[in-house]
Amino acid sequence: MKLNILTFGIAKDITGNQTFEMHLPEGATTGDLKTALNQQFPDFEKLTSLAIAVNNTYTRDNLILNESDEIALIPPVSGG
């Protein structure tokens, strides 16, 4: 299935795009997405955390994804 992914902050810098597509098998979970991201973009492994929001809700690694989902990568926030 084709997933459209939005990126913010350092996630945008790592991917080089504000939006991009990834292809995963039907029935893939957010955990599968994280694994695929780490394989395609090894710099994601350097982050202390990476939240994934699906349809405006933060998710756990076991959520099954659908092609119609709005997926956003939310990196850790820093600053003071």
Wavefront OBJ file of the C-alpha trace (Angstrom):
o trace
v 0.000 0.000 0.000
v 1.097 3.569 -0.620
v 1.318 5.821 2.448
v 1.531 9.609 2.282
v 3.638 10.930 5.140
v 4.000 14.465 6.515
v 7.195 15.479 8.297
v 8.039 18.235 10.756
v 11.219 19.639 12.304
v 14.281 17.400 12.101
v 12.191 14.656 10.444
v 11.756 17.019 7.480
v 15.517 17.613 7.415
v 16.248 13.873 7.501
v 13.872 13.013 4.645
v 14.563 16.165 2.658
v 10.839 16.687 2.086
v 7.787 17.966 3.922
v 5.787 15.110 2.397
v 6.831 11.820 0.828
v 5.441 8.392 -0.032
v 6.386 5.021 1.379
v 5.165 1.628 0.238
v 4.432 -1.031 2.854
v 2.499 -4.307 2.655
v -1.209 -4.381 3.495
v -1.688 -4.833 7.222
v 1.520 -2.971 8.129
v 1.614 -1.295 11.532
v 3.167 1.909 12.800
v 5.972 -0.275 14.187
v 6.584 -1.601 10.661
v 6.637 1.994 9.436
v 9.298 2.922 12.023
v 11.421 -0.042 10.923
v 11.098 0.973 7.256
v 11.967 4.583 8.104
v 15.112 3.496 9.948
v 16.156 1.370 6.962
v 15.529 4.098 4.381
v 16.723 7.007 6.538
v 19.317 5.748 9.083
v 19.474 9.169 10.793
v 16.075 8.434 12.358
v 17.829 5.912 14.628
v 19.818 8.806 16.150
v 16.677 10.535 17.462
v 15.825 10.093 21.126
v 12.189 9.643 20.168
v 9.902 9.852 17.155
v 6.151 10.109 17.566
v 3.804 9.031 14.799
v 0.373 10.586 14.552
v -2.274 8.900 12.425
v -5.389 10.920 11.618
v -4.408 13.559 14.210
v -3.947 11.025 17.034
v -0.641 9.859 18.502
v -0.304 6.111 18.062
v 1.459 3.076 19.459
v 3.489 0.650 17.364
v 0.629 -1.831 16.919
v -1.819 0.373 14.985
v -2.639 -1.090 11.562
v -2.216 1.516 8.834
v -4.492 2.168 5.865
v -3.740 3.944 2.595
v -6.229 6.691 3.402
v -4.578 7.561 6.742
v -2.971 10.947 7.325
v 0.413 10.071 8.839
v 2.704 12.618 10.477
v 6.216 12.138 11.871
v 6.719 14.270 14.963
v 10.318 14.448 16.224
v 11.336 15.407 19.758
v 11.005 19.102 20.530
v 13.923 20.999 21.996
v 14.465 24.536 23.111
v 13.890 26.619 26.124
l 1 2 3 4 5 6 7 8 9 10 11 12 13 14 15 16 17 18 19 20 21 22 23 24 25 26 27 28 29 30 31 32 33 34 35 36 37 38 39 40 41 42 43 44 45 46 47 48 49 50 51 52 53 54 55 56 57 58 59 60 61 62 63 64 65 66 67 68 69 70 71 72 73 74 75 76 77 78 79 80
